[in-house]
Amino acid sequence: ADSIDFGSYIRDFNISHIFSNRPTLVHPNLSLTLSFQSSHFSSLFNNILKMATNFSRGTHLAGLPPKETLENYEPSIPCLITKEEALLTIKTTFENNLKKNVNLTRVSAPLFLQKDSGFNDNLNGVERPATFAPRDFPDIHLEVPFSLAKWKRWALHYYAVEAGKGIVTDFRGLRCDDDVDFTHSLYVDQWDWEKHIDLADRNVEYLKATVKSIYKAIYDTEQEICAKYGIEPILPEEITFVSSDDLIKLHPHATPKERENIVCKEHKAVFLMGIGGLKADGTLRHDGRAPDYDDWLTERPDGGFGL
């Protein structure tokens, strides 16, 4: 999609098929979290072909774009080596912009965690982690993390990060039960960041200011990459804020994903607030989220709840 769906959850971001991102949210322990997944359409498609051992080139694989889209697909950067250079430029440029705009310092990320540490992200609570036991320590069970959503909170304490500052990592992980499609892979390469904020900053105004800082990092990165490689930029200069409650009122019969598509088609870049928790009828308000790091409770000026 040539749009960004930012929410208390950001997903499906695409700069001319060069990179896409993953969740961001504000959670109850006075920290902010953002993570991005870096991938490229054509290389990911090739990886999918390798993973799907029973794949027939004559059969459309579920989760991929329509067959006619694949047949007519023209990569923005045909040369694979140039494409790799562009990907590295994106990662370096965006990370530097993010660190500057949000006041973050890069730290090292763990490749695996002890199962009993409690640091692995639970996601929706049903996904299986990739696990193993070291040869010389068979009683120790290790897991490849889904994300560093929980580890980063501990890291803020470990590094004694003061209020107003944060950390960022270039995280690599595995998601055995992820829905594999043209923006999601079993392999995760994403930025995970966490920021220490004061209690007084847990509000919509601070959230919006932070989102604008993040979006500027994305926008400036796209502008630089597109200028360097002759690609037409697609992002608007400003991002639009909307709550999941507003979308439900405007499009009560649409699914959450349909509502996302409608608002992104109109505004191109959207931050969706208040996606966790349940509606009055007991169904999900917007999406399945982990309650330990989504803010479902803070009252917004519009009368809704959740950041």
Helices and strands as residue ranges (DSSP letters): E 4-7, E 24-27, E 31-37, H 41-51, H 67-71, H 80-102, E 104-106, E 113-114, G 115-117, E 130-132, E 142-144, H 151-158, E 166-174, E 187-196, G 199-201, H 204-229, E 240-243, H 244-250, H 256-267, E 269-273
